[in-house]
Structure formats: C-alpha cells, structure tokens
Amino acid sequence: MATENHNKGKVMRVRTTTIMAVALSLLVPIAASAGNVLEELDAANKAFAKAVVAGDIDYLVNDYTDDACIIAPKAPLTCGKEAIRAFWGPVIASNPKNVELNTHNAERDGSMSYATGELIITDAESGIHKSRFVLVFKEVGGAWKLHVDSWTPQ
C-alpha cells in the first residue's frame, strides 16, 4: 500500500512538472517576442533621434510609411511624405543640441506595433523640452516604419 501511494505521488509530480513545463514553453515565445519588438523599436527610435540632431531630413522622411501622419501639439495634422518633410525642415533648422527617445513599452500584432515612452529635446539655447509619445509602426519590406507619430508635452 505504501509503495502504491508513493508511485501515485511520483506520477502526480511528473504530470504536474510536465504541465508546468508545457505552460512555460508557451509563454516564453510571447515574452521573447515582446522583448524583441521593444528592442527593435527602441533601436529605431534612437536612430531617428540621431538623424534629427545630424540634420538628416532624408532619413527622417524615409522612416515614415507613404501615408503616415504626424499628430503634433499646436500643429495641424501632417500626413504624407511631402508634408512630413515640410514639418521636419524647421525642426532641423532650429539646430537641436540633443534628442532622446526613451522607449518604455512596445507591443506587436502582426505587421503593426506601437511604442510609448518619453521624448527629451535640448534646443539650441540649452532649453529642455519633455514629452510623452505614442508611436504606431507598420512593417514595410521587413523594416518598422512610422505610421502615426504623436507626442504630448509633459
């Protein structure tokens, strides 16, 4: 009887361990995927910030989808690459000293993803301007492109 109870307990532990291992194996790809998209979008945001400081307007414009929109504070809705180029021209001309995009959260659903975080701009006179952002990205040709670019001053 003691051997029978011992064997039942052992079988239950093996089943429980197996169930836990299967459950964890299902969760790991989801967590890895979320981590990867956060890393990918954070890298894209950091490259975008460098392009602003470097004055590389072609990089900025090409980082958007063809039908992208910018929703900026105190500015009209700006959609399409021609309008986006016109939007970034004066920003580049203002010679910002530094731009930081710190991506805090990101998620992906198929060919769309979003990122939220903080934008910190140091202007030519060393004034610091902080905003929060929400960005919607669309995967185009294997690369994440900005589809909706929106921020709100803090």
C-alpha positions in Angstrom: 0.0 0.0 0.0 2.8 2.4 0.9 4.6 1.6 -2.4 1.4 2.2 -4.3 0.8 5.6 -2.7 4.5 6.5 -3.3 4.1 5.6 -7.0 0.8 7.7 -7.3 2.6 10.7 -5.8 5.5 10.3 -8.1 3.2 10.1 -11.2 1.4 13.2 -10.0 4.6 15.1 -9.6 5.8 14.1 -13.0 2.4 15.2 -14.5 2.5 18.5 -12.7 6.1 19.1 -13.8 5.2 18.3 -17.4 2.1 20.6 -17.4 4.2 23.4 -15.9 6.9 22.9 -18.5 4.4 23.0 -21.3 2.7 26.1 -19.9 6.1 27.9 -19.6 7.2 26.9 -23.1 4.0 28.5 -24.4 4.7 31.8 -22.5 8.4 32.1 -23.4 7.9 32.9 -27.1 5.3 35.5 -26.2 7.7 37.2 -23.8 10.6 36.9 -26.2 8.6 38.4 -29.0 7.5 41.3 -26.7 11.2 41.9 -25.7 12.4 41.7 -29.3 9.9 44.3 -30.6 10.8 46.6 -27.7 14.4 46.3 -28.6 13.7 46.8 -32.3 11.6 49.9 -31.8 13.9 51.4 -29.2 16.8 51.0 -31.7 14.7 52.6 -34.5 13.8 55.5 -32.1 17.4 56.0 -31.2 18.4 56.1 -34.8 15.6 58.6 -35.5 16.8 60.8 -32.7 20.4 60.8 -34.0 19.1 61.7 -37.5 17.3 64.8 -36.0 20.5 66.0 -34.4 22.5 65.2 -37.5 20.0 67.1 -39.7 19.4 64.1 -41.9 16.0 65.0 -43.2 16.0 62.3 -45.9 16.5 59.7 -43.2 13.6 61.1 -41.2 11.2 61.3 -44.1 12.1 57.8 -45.3 11.5 56.4 -41.8 7.7 57.0 -42.3 5.2 55.0 -44.4 4.0 56.7 -47.5 0.6 57.5 -45.8 2.0 58.3 -42.4 0.7 61.1 -40.2 2.3 63.3 -37.5 0.0 64.5 -34.7 2.0 67.2 -33.0 1.0 69.7 -30.3 -0.3 73.0 -31.6 0.2 71.9 -35.2 -2.2 70.8 -38.0 -2.4 67.1 -38.8 0.5 66.4 -41.1 0.1 63.4 -43.5 2.2 62.1 -46.4 5.9 62.3 -47.0 5.9 65.7 -48.7 4.1 67.3 -45.7 6.3 65.4 -43.3 9.4 66.8 -45.0 7.9 70.3 -44.6 7.2 69.6 -40.9 10.8 68.5 -40.1 12.6 71.2 -42.1 12.1 74.0 -39.4 12.9 71.5 -36.6 16.2 70.6 -38.3 16.9 74.3 -39.0 16.5 75.1 -35.2 19.7 73.1 -34.6 18.6 71.0 -31.6 21.6 70.0 -29.4 20.3 66.7 -28.3 17.2 64.5 -28.9 16.4 61.4 -26.7 13.7 58.9 -27.4 13.4 56.5 -24.5 11.1 53.7 -25.4 9.3 52.3 -22.3 6.7 49.9 -23.8 6.1 48.2 -27.1 3.8 45.5 -28.4 3.3 43.9 -31.8 0.3 42.5 -33.5 1.2 41.1 -36.9 2.6 43.8 -39.2 1.6 46.6 -36.8 3.2 47.6 -33.5 3.2 50.5 -31.1 5.6 52.1 -28.7 5.2 54.5 -25.8 7.9 56.5 -24.0 9.5 59.8 -23.3 11.0 62.4 -25.7 13.6 64.8 -24.4 14.8 67.6 -26.7 17.6 70.0 -25.8 17.2 73.0 -28.0 19.9 75.3 -29.4 19.7 77.5 -26.3 20.0 74.5 -23.9 16.3 74.6 -23.1 15.0 71.2 -22.2 11.6 70.1 -23.5 10.0 66.8 -22.3 7.1 65.0 -23.9 5.4 61.6 -23.8 4.9 59.8 -27.1 2.8 57.2 -28.7 4.1 55.8 -32.0 2.4 53.3 -34.3 4.7 51.4 -36.6 3.9 49.4 -39.7 6.2 46.7 -41.0 7.2 47.6 -44.6 9.7 45.4 -46.5 10.9 43.8 -43.3 11.6 47.2 -41.5 9.5 49.1 -39.0 8.3 52.4 -40.4 6.5 55.2 -38.5 2.8 55.2 -39.4 1.4 57.5 -36.7 3.8 59.8 -34.8 2.2 61.6 -31.8 3.5 63.3 -28.7 2.2 65.4 -25.8 4.3 67.9 -23.7 4.7 67.0 -20.1 
